[in-house]
């Protein structure tokens, strides 16, 4: 049985994170967590990164309820 490629493209990383986290994870977010060194990456060429599959498989993205954040910011604005 062939081994999985250890390095994957961003679209595949986003799909894995989406599946494992239970909500949509964008390619931009994949780049963000890579640059924060939460998952390993390497340069494929001048524009493209590859991501380390075991790190991607292990990482979970928590969904933040942005409605709560907005409502607390709006109430802070209205108190002024």
PDB file of N, CA, C and O in Angstrom:
ATOM      1  N   UNK A   1       0.849  -1.181   0.000  1.00  0.00           N
ATOM      2  CA  UNK A   1       0.000   0.000   0.000  1.00  0.00           C
ATOM      3  C   UNK A   1       0.893   1.243   0.000  1.00  0.00           C
ATOM      4  O   UNK A   1       1.764   1.368   0.861  1.00  0.00           O
ATOM      5  N   UNK A   2       0.692   2.172  -0.957  1.00  0.00           N
ATOM      6  CA  UNK A   2       1.547   3.357  -1.019  1.00  0.00           C
ATOM      7  C   UNK A   2       1.284   4.305   0.153  1.00  0.00           C
ATOM      8  O   UNK A   2       0.156   4.445   0.626  1.00  0.00           O
ATOM      9  N   UNK A   3       2.361   4.951   0.602  1.00  0.00           N
ATOM     10  CA  UNK A   3       2.238   5.932   1.684  1.00  0.00           C
ATOM     11  C   UNK A   3       1.663   7.223   1.136  1.00  0.00           C
ATOM     12  O   UNK A   3       1.881   7.578  -0.022  1.00  0.00           O
ATOM     13  N   UNK A   4       0.915   7.930   1.998  1.00  0.00           N
ATOM     14  CA  UNK A   4       0.398   9.241   1.607  1.00  0.00           C
ATOM     15  C   UNK A   4       1.559  10.203   1.451  1.00  0.00           C
ATOM     16  O   UNK A   4       2.568  10.098   2.148  1.00  0.00           O
ATOM     17  N   UNK A   5       1.409  11.123   0.546  1.00  0.00           N
ATOM     18  CA  UNK A   5       2.394  12.176   0.396  1.00  0.00           C
ATOM     19  C   UNK A   5       2.360  13.028   1.668  1.00  0.00           C
ATOM     20  O   UNK A   5       1.289  13.460   2.095  1.00  0.00           O
ATOM     21  N   UNK A   6       3.506  13.266   2.262  1.00  0.00           N
ATOM     22  CA  UNK A   6       3.551  14.026   3.515  1.00  0.00           C
ATOM     23  C   UNK A   6       3.285  15.512   3.308  1.00  0.00           C
ATOM     24  O   UNK A   6       2.853  16.184   4.244  1.00  0.00           O
ATOM     25  N   UNK A   7       3.527  16.041   2.126  1.00  0.00           N
ATOM     26  CA  UNK A   7       3.341  17.463   1.845  1.00  0.00           C
ATOM     27  C   UNK A   7       2.170  17.634   0.891  1.00  0.00           C
ATOM     28  O   UNK A   7       2.115  16.990  -0.157  1.00  0.00           O
ATOM     29  N   UNK A   8       1.232  18.508   1.259  1.00  0.00           N
ATOM     30  CA  UNK A   8       0.010  18.695   0.478  1.00  0.00           C
ATOM     31  C   UNK A   8      -0.181  20.163   0.115  1.00  0.00           C
ATOM     32  O   UNK A   8       0.393  21.054   0.741  1.00  0.00           O
ATOM     33  N   UNK A   9      -0.989  20.394  -0.896  1.00  0.00           N
ATOM     34  CA  UNK A   9      -1.290  21.754  -1.328  1.00  0.00           C
ATOM     35  C   UNK A   9      -2.323  22.389  -0.395  1.00  0.00           C
ATOM     36  O   UNK A   9      -2.984  21.703   0.384  1.00  0.00           O
ATOM     37  N   UNK A  10      -2.441  23.685  -0.492  1.00  0.00           N
ATOM     38  CA  UNK A  10      -3.325  24.449   0.385  1.00  0.00           C
ATOM     39  C   UNK A  10      -4.784  24.055   0.297  1.00  0.00           C
ATOM     40  O   UNK A  10      -5.467  23.985   1.319  1.00  0.00           O
ATOM     41  N   UNK A  11      -5.276  23.795  -0.906  1.00  0.00           N
ATOM     42  CA  UNK A  11      -6.683  23.417  -1.060  1.00  0.00           C
ATOM     43  C   UNK A  11      -6.984  22.119  -0.331  1.00  0.00           C
ATOM     44  O   UNK A  11      -8.037  21.978   0.291  1.00  0.00           O
ATOM     45  N   UNK A  12      -6.061  21.176  -0.410  1.00  0.00           N
ATOM     46  CA  UNK A  12      -6.265  19.910   0.287  1.00  0.00           C
ATOM     47  C   UNK A  12      -6.185  20.112   1.801  1.00  0.00           C
ATOM     48  O   UNK A  12      -6.952  19.509   2.552  1.00  0.00           O
ATOM     49  N   UNK A  13      -5.260  20.959   2.245  1.00  0.00           N
ATOM     50  CA  UNK A  13      -5.153  21.260   3.675  1.00  0.00           C
ATOM     51  C   UNK A  13      -6.438  21.901   4.190  1.00  0.00           C
ATOM     52  O   UNK A  13      -6.921  21.549   5.266  1.00  0.00           O
ATOM     53  N   UNK A  14      -6.994  22.843   3.425  1.00  0.00           N
ATOM     54  CA  UNK A  14      -8.251  23.489   3.822  1.00  0.00           C
ATOM     55  C   UNK A  14      -9.386  22.469   3.886  1.00  0.00           C
ATOM     56  O   UNK A  14     -10.218  22.527   4.792  1.00  0.00           O
ATOM     57  N   UNK A  15      -9.427  21.546   2.943  1.00  0.00           N
ATOM     58  CA  UNK A  15     -10.469  20.515   2.935  1.00  0.00           C
ATOM     59  C   UNK A  15     -10.343  19.593   4.153  1.00  0.00           C
ATOM     60  O   UNK A  15     -11.352  19.227   4.757  1.00  0.00           O
ATOM     61  N   UNK A  16      -9.133  19.224   4.511  1.00  0.00           N
ATOM     62  CA  UNK A  16      -8.911  18.361   5.681  1.00  0.00           C
ATOM     63  C   UNK A  16      -9.322  19.100   6.957  1.00  0.00           C
ATOM     64  O   UNK A  16     -10.010  18.537   7.808  1.00  0.00           O
ATOM     65  N   UNK A  17      -8.902  20.353   7.086  1.00  0.00           N
ATOM     66  CA  UNK A  17      -9.264  21.136   8.274  1.00  0.00           C
ATOM     67  C   UNK A  17     -10.770  21.346   8.360  1.00  0.00           C
ATOM     68  O   UNK A  17     -11.339  21.318   9.451  1.00  0.00           O
ATOM     69  N   UNK A  18     -11.416  21.557   7.224  1.00  0.00           N
ATOM     70  CA  UNK A  18     -12.874  21.704   7.195  1.00  0.00           C
ATOM     71  C   UNK A  18     -13.537  20.426   7.681  1.00  0.00           C
ATOM     72  O   UNK A  18     -14.442  20.471   8.515  1.00  0.00           O
ATOM     73  N   UNK A  19     -13.094  19.297   7.167  1.00  0.00           N
ATOM     74  CA  UNK A  19     -13.667  18.004   7.565  1.00  0.00           C
ATOM     75  C   UNK A  19     -13.448  17.735   9.052  1.00  0.00           C
ATOM     76  O   UNK A  19     -14.369  17.309   9.747  1.00  0.00           O
ATOM     77  N   UNK A  20     -12.238  17.982   9.539  1.00  0.00           N
ATOM     78  CA  UNK A  20     -11.905  17.658  10.926  1.00  0.00           C
ATOM     79  C   UNK A  20     -12.467  18.649  11.939  1.00  0.00           C
ATOM     80  O   UNK A  20     -12.635  18.299  13.108  1.00  0.00           O
ATOM     81  N   UNK A  21     -12.762  19.878  11.516  1.00  0.00           N
ATOM     82  CA  UNK A  21     -13.210  20.905  12.443  1.00  0.00           C
ATOM     83  C   UNK A  21     -14.725  21.105  12.441  1.00  0.00           C
ATOM     84  O   UNK A  21     -15.269  21.730  13.351  1.00  0.00           O
ATOM     85  N   UNK A  22     -15.405  20.579  11.426  1.00  0.00           N
ATOM     86  CA  UNK A  22     -16.859  20.662  11.400  1.00  0.00           C
ATOM     87  C   UNK A  22     -17.416  21.979  10.879  1.00  0.00           C
ATOM     88  O   UNK A  22     -18.613  22.236  11.003  1.00  0.00           O
ATOM     89  N   UNK A  23     -16.578  22.803  10.307  1.00  0.00           N
ATOM     90  CA  UNK A  23     -17.018  24.044   9.671  1.00  0.00           C
ATOM     91  C   UNK A  23     -16.002  24.435   8.608  1.00  0.00           C
ATOM     92  O   UNK A  23     -14.888  23.912   8.579  1.00  0.00           O
ATOM     93  N   UNK A  24     -16.392  25.355   7.740  1.00  0.00           N
ATOM     94  CA  UNK A  24     -15.550  25.719   6.602  1.00  0.00           C
ATOM     95  C   UNK A  24     -14.292  26.451   7.077  1.00  0.00           C
ATOM     96  O   UNK A  24     -14.364  27.405   7.852  1.00  0.00           O
ATOM     97  N   UNK A  25     -13.151  25.985   6.595  1.00  0.00           N
ATOM     98  CA  UNK A  25     -11.857  26.616   6.855  1.00  0.00           C
ATOM     99  C   UNK A  25     -11.300  27.047   5.499  1.00  0.00           C
ATOM    100  O   UNK A  25     -11.169  26.231   4.586  1.00  0.00           O
ATOM    101  N   UNK A  26     -10.978  28.324   5.376  1.00  0.00           N
ATOM    102  CA  UNK A  26     -10.518  28.864   4.090  1.00  0.00           C
ATOM    103  C   UNK A  26      -9.020  28.641   3.874  1.00  0.00           C
ATOM    104  O   UNK A  26      -8.269  28.373   4.812  1.00  0.00           O
ATOM    105  N   UNK A  27      -8.618  28.760   2.630  1.00  0.00           N
ATOM    106  CA  UNK A  27      -7.209  28.676   2.280  1.00  0.00           C
ATOM    107  C   UNK A  27      -6.433  29.815   2.947  1.00  0.00           C
ATOM    108  O   UNK A  27      -5.291  29.626   3.366  1.00  0.00           O
ATOM    109  N   UNK A  28      -7.046  30.986   3.045  1.00  0.00           N
ATOM    110  CA  UNK A  28      -6.396  32.111   3.738  1.00  0.00           C
ATOM    111  C   UNK A  28      -6.097  31.754   5.192  1.00  0.00           C
ATOM    112  O   UNK A  28      -5.047  32.121   5.719  1.00  0.00           O
ATOM    113  N   UNK A  29      -7.019  31.040   5.840  1.00  0.00           N
ATOM    114  CA  UNK A  29      -6.799  30.653   7.234  1.00  0.00           C
ATOM    115  C   UNK A  29      -5.677  29.621   7.336  1.00  0.00           C
ATOM    116  O   UNK A  29      -4.903  29.642   8.293  1.00  0.00           O
ATOM    117  N   UNK A  30      -5.585  28.732   6.371  1.00  0.00           N
ATOM    118  CA  UNK A  30      -4.488  27.757   6.343  1.00  0.00           C
ATOM    119  C   UNK A  30      -3.155  28.507   6.308  1.00  0.00           C
ATOM    120  O   UNK A  30      -2.232  28.182   7.054  1.00  0.00           O
ATOM    121  N   UNK A  31      -3.065  29.511   5.436  1.00  0.00           N
ATOM    122  CA  UNK A  31      -1.841  30.313   5.352  1.00  0.00           C
ATOM    123  C   UNK A  31      -1.545  31.012   6.676  1.00  0.00           C
ATOM    124  O   UNK A  31      -0.397  31.077   7.114  1.00  0.00           O
ATOM    125  N   UNK A  32      -2.587  31.529   7.299  1.00  0.00           N
ATOM    126  CA  UNK A  32      -2.430  32.255   8.563  1.00  0.00           C
ATOM    127  C   UNK A  32      -1.866  31.351   9.665  1.00  0.00           C
ATOM    128  O   UNK A  32      -0.936  31.742  10.370  1.00  0.00           O
ATOM    129  N   UNK A  33      -2.422  30.158   9.814  1.00  0.00           N
ATOM    130  CA  UNK A  33      -1.920  29.284  10.885  1.00  0.00           C
ATOM    131  C   UNK A  33      -0.529  28.748  10.558  1.00  0.00           C
ATOM    132  O   UNK A  33       0.251  28.447  11.462  1.00  0.00           O
ATOM    133  N   UNK A  34      -0.219  28.629   9.277  1.00  0.00           N
ATOM    134  CA  UNK A  34       1.131  28.208   8.891  1.00  0.00           C
ATOM    135  C   UNK A  34       2.146  29.296   9.245  1.00  0.00           C
ATOM    136  O   UNK A  34       3.216  29.001   9.777  1.00  0.00           O
ATOM    137  N   UNK A  35       1.817  30.529   8.954  1.00  0.00           N
ATOM    138  CA  UNK A  35       2.750  31.617   9.243  1.00  0.00           C
ATOM    139  C   UNK A  35       2.881  31.886  10.742  1.00  0.00           C
ATOM    140  O   UNK A  35       3.855  32.497  11.182  1.00  0.00           O
ATOM    141  N   UNK A  36       1.906  31.433  11.520  1.00  0.00           N
ATOM    142  CA  UNK A  36       2.012  31.504  12.981  1.00  0.00           C
ATOM    143  C   UNK A  36       2.762  30.287  13.529  1.00  0.00           C
ATOM    144  O   UNK A  36       2.926  30.138  14.740  1.00  0.00           O
ATOM    145  N   UNK A  37       3.212  29.425  12.623  1.00  0.00           N
ATOM    146  CA  UNK A  37       3.970  28.208  12.961  1.00  0.00           C
ATOM    147  C   UNK A  37       3.137  27.180  13.732  1.00  0.00           C
ATOM    148  O   UNK A  37       3.676  26.422  14.539  1.00  0.00           O
ATOM    149  N   UNK A  38       1.826  27.155  13.482  1.00  0.00           N
ATOM    150  CA  UNK A  38       0.960  26.163  14.111  1.00  0.00           C
ATOM    151  C   UNK A  38       0.915  24.875  13.301  1.00  0.00           C
ATOM    152  O   UNK A  38       0.631  23.801  13.832  1.00  0.00           O
ATOM    153  N   UNK A  39       1.199  24.997  12.012  1.00  0.00           N
ATOM    154  CA  UNK A  39       1.427  23.832  11.150  1.00  0.00           C
ATOM    155  C   UNK A  39       2.658  24.139  10.299  1.00  0.00           C
ATOM    156  O   UNK A  39       2.910  25.293   9.950  1.00  0.00           O
ATOM    157  N   UNK A  40       3.412  23.107   9.971  1.00  0.00           N
ATOM    158  CA  UNK A  40       4.625  23.306   9.174  1.00  0.00           C
ATOM    159  C   UNK A  40       4.289  23.504   7.704  1.00  0.00           C
ATOM    160  O   UNK A  40       3.325  22.940   7.187  1.00  0.00           O
ATOM    161  N   UNK A  41       5.099  24.311   7.048  1.00  0.00           N
ATOM    162  CA  UNK A  41       4.949  24.520   5.609  1.00  0.00           C
ATOM    163  C   UNK A  41       6.319  24.708   4.999  1.00  0.00           C
ATOM    164  O   UNK A  41       7.306  24.974   5.685  1.00  0.00           O
ATOM    165  N   UNK A  42       6.346  24.562   3.688  1.00  0.00           N
ATOM    166  CA  UNK A  42       7.566  24.833   2.934  1.00  0.00           C
ATOM    167  C   UNK A  42       7.165  25.473   1.611  1.00  0.00           C
ATOM    168  O   UNK A  42       6.037  25.315   1.144  1.00  0.00           O
ATOM    169  N   UNK A  43       8.089  26.183   1.029  1.00  0.00           N
ATOM    170  CA  UNK A  43       7.856  26.825  -0.265  1.00  0.00           C
ATOM    171  C   UNK A  43       7.941  25.772  -1.360  1.00  0.00           C
ATOM    172  O   UNK A  43       8.894  24.995  -1.425  1.00  0.00           O
ATOM    173  N   UNK A  44       6.934  25.762  -2.211  1.00  0.00           N
ATOM    174  CA  UNK A  44       6.964  24.860  -3.364  1.00  0.00           C
ATOM    175  C   UNK A  44       7.609  25.582  -4.542  1.00  0.00           C
ATOM    176  O   UNK A  44       8.458  25.027  -5.239  1.00  0.00           O
ATOM    177  N   UNK A  45       7.200  26.807  -4.747  1.00  0.00           N
ATOM    178  CA  UNK A  45       7.787  27.676  -5.767  1.00  0.00           C
ATOM    179  C   UNK A  45       7.631  29.108  -5.257  1.00  0.00           C
ATOM    180  O   UNK A  45       7.383  29.312  -4.069  1.00  0.00           O
ATOM    181  N   UNK A  46       7.768  30.071  -6.112  1.00  0.00           N
ATOM    182  CA  UNK A  46       7.717  31.464  -5.687  1.00  0.00           C
ATOM    183  C   UNK A  46       6.392  31.911  -5.089  1.00  0.00           C
ATOM    184  O   UNK A  46       6.362  32.860  -4.306  1.00  0.00           O
ATOM    185  N   UNK A  47       5.292  31.246  -5.443  1.00  0.00           N
ATOM    186  CA  UNK A  47       3.972  31.670  -4.988  1.00  0.00           C
ATOM    187  C   UNK A  47       3.245  30.632  -4.154  1.00  0.00           C
ATOM    188  O   UNK A  47       2.277  30.967  -3.471  1.00  0.00           O
ATOM    189  N   UNK A  48       3.673  29.414  -4.188  1.00  0.00           N
ATOM    190  CA  UNK A  48       2.900  28.319  -3.613  1.00  0.00           C
ATOM    191  C   UNK A  48       3.606  27.693  -2.412  1.00  0.00           C
ATOM    192  O   UNK A  48       4.818  27.478  -2.427  1.00  0.00           O
ATOM    193  N   UNK A  49       2.823  27.407  -1.374  1.00  0.00           N
ATOM    194  CA  UNK A  49       3.328  26.680  -0.209  1.00  0.00           C
ATOM    195  C   UNK A  49       2.754  25.272  -0.203  1.00  0.00           C
ATOM    196  O   UNK A  49       1.702  25.009  -0.785  1.00  0.00           O
ATOM    197  N   UNK A  50       3.458  24.384   0.460  1.00  0.00           N
ATOM    198  CA  UNK A  50       2.957  23.046   0.749  1.00  0.00           C
ATOM    199  C   UNK A  50       2.917  22.911   2.266  1.00  0.00           C
ATOM    200  O   UNK A  50       3.721  23.511   2.980  1.00  0.00           O
ATOM    201  N   UNK A  51       1.974  22.117   2.741  1.00  0.00           N
ATOM    202  CA  UNK A  51       1.734  21.987   4.178  1.00  0.00           C
ATOM    203  C   UNK A  51       1.963  20.540   4.592  1.00  0.00           C
ATOM    204  O   UNK A  51       1.687  19.608   3.836  1.00  0.00           O
ATOM    205  N   UNK A  52       2.475  20.372   5.810  1.00  0.00           N
ATOM    206  CA  UNK A  52       2.833  19.051   6.311  1.00  0.00           C
ATOM    207  C   UNK A  52       1.571  18.318   6.773  1.00  0.00           C
ATOM    208  O   UNK A  52       0.942  18.698   7.761  1.00  0.00           O
ATOM    209  N   UNK A  53       1.213  17.259   6.037  1.00  0.00           N
ATOM    210  CA  UNK A  53      -0.043  16.551   6.260  1.00  0.00           C
ATOM    211  C   UNK A  53      -0.268  16.130   7.723  1.00  0.00           C
ATOM    212  O   UNK A  53      -1.361  16.367   8.237  1.00  0.00           O
ATOM    213  N   UNK A  54       0.701  15.522   8.418  1.00  0.00           N
ATOM    214  CA  UNK A  54       0.437  15.115   9.810  1.00  0.00           C
ATOM    215  C   UNK A  54       0.057  16.298  10.713  1.00  0.00           C
ATOM    216  O   UNK A  54      -0.775  16.142  11.608  1.00  0.00           O
ATOM    217  N   UNK A  55       0.648  17.465  10.493  1.00  0.00           N
ATOM    218  CA  UNK A  55       0.277  18.655  11.274  1.00  0.00           C
ATOM    219  C   UNK A  55      -1.150  19.085  10.954  1.00  0.00           C
ATOM    220  O   UNK A  55      -1.922  19.422  11.851  1.00  0.00           O
ATOM    221  N   UNK A  56      -1.492  19.070   9.672  1.00  0.00           N
ATOM    222  CA  UNK A  56      -2.833  19.470   9.248  1.00  0.00           C
ATOM    223  C   UNK A  56      -3.868  18.504   9.813  1.00  0.00           C
ATOM    224  O   UNK A  56      -4.905  18.929  10.323  1.00  0.00           O
ATOM    225  N   UNK A  57      -3.590  17.216   9.725  1.00  0.00           N
ATOM    226  CA  UNK A  57      -4.523  16.197  10.238  1.00  0.00           C
ATOM    227  C   UNK A  57      -4.758  16.345  11.737  1.00  0.00           C
ATOM    228  O   UNK A  57      -5.858  16.079  12.219  1.00  0.00           O
ATOM    229  N   UNK A  58      -3.743  16.762  12.471  1.00  0.00           N
ATOM    230  CA  UNK A  58      -3.847  16.862  13.935  1.00  0.00           C
ATOM    231  C   UNK A  58      -4.477  18.168  14.411  1.00  0.00           C
ATOM    232  O   UNK A  58      -4.974  18.237  15.535  1.00  0.00           O
ATOM    233  N   UNK A  59      -4.462  19.193  13.580  1.00  0.00           N
ATOM    234  CA  UNK A  59      -4.925  20.523  13.997  1.00  0.00           C
ATOM    235  C   UNK A  59      -6.442  20.634  13.908  1.00  0.00           C
ATOM    236  O   UNK A  59      -7.047  20.125  12.964  1.00  0.00           O
ATOM    237  N   UNK A  60      -7.057  21.292  14.880  1.00  0.00           N
ATOM    238  CA  UNK A  60      -8.496  21.555  14.881  1.00  0.00           C
ATOM    239  C   UNK A  60      -8.713  23.054  14.989  1.00  0.00           C
ATOM    240  O   UNK A  60      -8.089  23.730  15.806  1.00  0.00           O
ATOM    241  N   UNK A  61      -9.598  23.554  14.162  1.00  0.00           N
ATOM    242  CA  UNK A  61      -9.914  24.980  14.170  1.00  0.00           C
ATOM    243  C   UNK A  61     -11.220  25.157  14.937  1.00  0.00           C
ATOM    244  O   UNK A  61     -12.253  24.598  14.571  1.00  0.00           O
ATOM    245  N   UNK A  62     -11.154  25.946  16.006  1.00  0.00           N
ATOM    246  CA  UNK A  62     -12.361  26.223  16.779  1.00  0.00           C
ATOM    247  C   UNK A  62     -13.166  27.305  16.081  1.00  0.00           C
ATOM    248  O   UNK A  62     -12.618  28.286  15.577  1.00  0.00           O
ATOM    249  N   UNK A  63     -14.467  27.108  16.063  1.00  0.00           N
ATOM    250  CA  UNK A  63     -15.332  28.121  15.459  1.00  0.00           C
ATOM    251  C   UNK A  63     -15.649  29.154  16.536  1.00  0.00           C
ATOM    252  O   UNK A  63     -16.065  28.809  17.642  1.00  0.00           O
ATOM    253  N   UNK A  64     -15.448  30.410  16.198  1.00  0.00           N
ATOM    254  CA  UNK A  64     -15.735  31.497  17.124  1.00  0.00           C
ATOM    255  C   UNK A  64     -17.048  32.130  16.722  1.00  0.00           C
ATOM    256  O   UNK A  64     -17.279  32.413  15.547  1.00  0.00           O
ATOM    257  N   UNK A  65     -17.905  32.350  17.699  1.00  0.00           N
ATOM    258  CA  UNK A  65     -19.187  32.982  17.439  1.00  0.00           C
ATOM    259  C   UNK A  65     -18.974  34.482  17.306  1.00  0.00           C
ATOM    260  O   UNK A  65     -18.902  35.199  18.305  1.00  0.00           O
ATOM    261  N   UNK A  66     -18.872  34.955  16.060  1.00  0.00           N
ATOM    262  CA  UNK A  66     -18.602  36.371  15.825  1.00  0.00           C
ATOM    263  C   UNK A  66     -19.814  37.237  16.119  1.00  0.00           C
ATOM    264  O   UNK A  66     -19.679  38.452  16.269  1.00  0.00           O
ATOM    265  N   UNK A  67     -20.995  36.637  16.204  1.00  0.00           N
ATOM    266  CA  UNK A  67     -22.179  37.435  16.553  1.00  0.00           C
ATOM    267  C   UNK A  67     -22.020  37.997  17.952  1.00  0.00           C
ATOM    268  O   UNK A  67     -22.373  39.151  18.195  1.00  0.00           O
ATOM    269  N   UNK A  68     -21.493  37.198  18.885  1.00  0.00           N
ATOM    270  CA  UNK A  68     -21.297  37.666  20.253  1.00  0.00           C
ATOM    271  C   UNK A  68     -20.294  38.808  20.273  1.00  0.00           C
ATOM    272  O   UNK A  68     -20.507  39.806  20.962  1.00  0.00           O
ATOM    273  N   UNK A  69     -19.222  38.679  19.541  1.00  0.00           N
ATOM    274  CA  UNK A  69     -18.192  39.716  19.508  1.00  0.00           C
ATOM    275  C   UNK A  69     -18.769  41.017  18.966  1.00  0.00           C
ATOM    276  O   UNK A  69     -18.533  42.087  19.527  1.00  0.00           O
ATOM    277  N   UNK A  70     -19.523  40.924  17.874  1.00  0.00           N
ATOM    278  CA  UNK A  70     -20.121  42.125  17.296  1.00  0.00           C
ATOM    279  C   UNK A  70     -21.118  42.762  18.250  1.00  0.00           C
ATOM    280  O   UNK A  70     -21.140  43.984  18.399  1.00  0.00           O
ATOM    281  N   UNK A  71     -21.943  41.947  18.899  1.00  0.00           N
ATOM    282  CA  UNK A  71     -22.955  42.526  19.785  1.00  0.00           C
ATOM    283  C   UNK A  71     -22.308  43.204  20.989  1.00  0.00           C
ATOM    284  O   UNK A  71     -22.817  44.224  21.453  1.00  0.00           O
ATOM    285  N   UNK A  72     -21.203  42.672  21.508  1.00  0.00           N
ATOM    286  CA  UNK A  72     -20.531  43.310  22.635  1.00  0.00           C
ATOM    287  C   UNK A  72     -19.833  44.594  22.196  1.00  0.00           C
ATOM    288  O   UNK A  72     -19.769  45.561  22.956  1.00  0.00           O
ATOM    289  N   UNK A  73     -19.311  44.603  20.969  1.00  0.00           N
ATOM    290  CA  UNK A  73     -18.697  45.830  20.447  1.00  0.00           C
ATOM    291  C   UNK A  73     -19.750  46.896  20.211  1.00  0.00           C
ATOM    292  O   UNK A  73     -19.518  48.074  20.483  1.00  0.00           O
ATOM    293  N   UNK A  74     -20.926  46.481  19.695  1.00  0.00           N
ATOM    294  CA  UNK A  74     -22.013  47.447  19.453  1.00  0.00           C
ATOM    295  C   UNK A  74     -22.530  48.034  20.763  1.00  0.00           C
ATOM    296  O   UNK A  74     -22.813  49.230  20.834  1.00  0.00           O
ATOM    297  N   UNK A  75     -22.654  47.208  21.796  1.00  0.00           N
ATOM    298  CA  UNK A  75     -23.140  47.727  23.079  1.00  0.00           C
ATOM    299  C   UNK A  75     -22.111  48.660  23.719  1.00  0.00           C
ATOM    300  O   UNK A  75     -22.478  49.616  24.402  1.00  0.00           O
ATOM    301  N   UNK A  76     -20.833  48.385  23.499  1.00  0.00           N
ATOM    302  CA  UNK A  76     -19.789  49.276  24.019  1.00  0.00           C
ATOM    303  C   UNK A  76     -19.862  50.628  23.306  1.00  0.00           C
ATOM    304  O   UNK A  76     -19.652  51.672  23.924  1.00  0.00           O
ATOM    305  N   UNK A  77     -20.161  50.603  22.004  1.00  0.00           N
ATOM    306  CA  UNK A  77     -20.297  51.828  21.233  1.00  0.00           C
ATOM    307  C   UNK A  77     -21.506  52.640  21.699  1.00  0.00           C
ATOM    308  O   UNK A  77     -21.438  53.865  21.789  1.00  0.00           O
ATOM    309  N   UNK A  78     -22.606  51.955  21.995  1.00  0.00           N
ATOM    310  CA  UNK A  78     -23.829  52.657  22.381  1.00  0.00           C
ATOM    311  C   UNK A  78     -23.732  53.235  23.788  1.00  0.00           C
ATOM    312  O   UNK A  78     -24.469  54.164  24.118  1.00  0.00           O
ATOM    313  N   UNK A  79     -22.839  52.706  24.629  1.00  0.00           N
ATOM    314  CA  UNK A  79     -22.672  53.215  25.989  1.00  0.00           C
ATOM    315  C   UNK A  79     -21.899  54.525  26.004  1.00  0.00           C
ATOM    316  O   UNK A  79     -21.929  55.245  27.002  1.00  0.00           O
ATOM    317  N   UNK A  80     -21.214  54.842  24.928  1.00  0.00           N
ATOM    318  CA  UNK A  80     -20.400  56.072  24.880  1.00  0.00           C
ATOM    319  C   UNK A  80     -21.231  57.302  24.685  1.00  0.00           C
ATOM    320  O   UNK A  80     -20.693  58.407  24.625  1.00  0.00           O
TER     321      UNK A  80
END
